[in-house]
Amino acid sequence: MNIEHRHIEVFRAVMLAGSVTAAAARLFTSQPTVSRDLARFEQLLGFALFDRVRGRLQPTARALSLFEEVQRSWLGLERIVATASGLREFSAASLAVVCVPAFAQALLPAACRHFLALHPGVNLAITPAESPLLEEWLSAQRFDLGLTEQDTAPPGTQLEVLLEADEVCVLPAAHPLAAKALLSPQDFAGQPFVSLAPGDPYRRQLDSVFRELGVERRLQLETQTAASVCALVREGLGLAIVNPLSALEYASAALVLRPFSISIPFRVSLVRPEYRPSTPLSEDFASALRQQAEAIRQQLALGSTLTPAATASFRYHPG
């Protein structure tokens, strides 16, 4: 097969942008050129990468598998280019962190603020990734540090648990259940419930709890991330049970959190590659993460003791 780098570049752009038109803009070229290159790539591969449905491209299962491999290789290339650029400009001081997407929205921002206040000239790269790709990248020593929800170290790494807590309930502040200090599974009977995607491990745990207790919820909405779950709950569209980081990030006058009577463990673990040399920068960033984890731990303890009225206006402010 005479596959060229340009074919991979076009395929990746279409996958990321979602359409040929958007991919052309991303590549600073024309739509016909992208369509032609994509068609040639499919011809060389011998199978279709996209289904054409009402003028829109829908990735096939083969395309999704291929894209995952392309992303692995592309990330390595981007890091090589970034390092070379830093060396050329005498600014090679950098730190690369990979994390579960939820941590990029809650926990990491405040830790980054603290770290960059100490090291304003450092290039800090945050890459969100889901398991098992995240663990694979860490085992491959591609990152300086990683943040995962696992409690076991991937091969070739060392793991330190930063935070252990339970999943918490989130509900609209005006909901009658907000008057309760602790919610049980029975409180959710007949209530509209916002769920994570069916394949999510926390979704499976929660479904098992409610199924075993015979509690029927109204499963009206499901979405991919805890952040979007909280956003939907904040709009009054249902109740939910999510990780405490996302719950704290979205706590406001419109959304409150309450402890759940059944423990659904949640943890944040710091992962270090064993064969990638540790640096003062990575140690300082690890220290910033520990500091932020402690601030979150204290905030969770405070949130569990607040009265319903006080918690209605509770908002997390990173330390």
Secondary structure, 3 states (H helix, E strand, C coil): CCCCHHHHHHHHHHHHHCCHHHHHHHHCCCHHHHHHHHHHHHHHHCCCCEEEECCEEEECHHHHHHHHHHHHHHHHHHHHHHHHHHHHCCCCCEEEEEECHHHHHCCHHHHHHHHHHHCCCCEEEEEECCCCHHHHHHHCCCCCEEEECCCCCCCCEEEEEEEEEECEEEEECCCHHHHCCCECHHHHCCCEEEEECCCCHHHHHHHHHHHHHCCCCEEEEEECCHHHHHHHHHCCCCEEEECHHHHHHHCCCCEEEEEECCCCEEEEEEEEECCCCCCHHHHHHHHHHHHHHHHHHHHHHHHHHCCHHHHCCCCCCCC
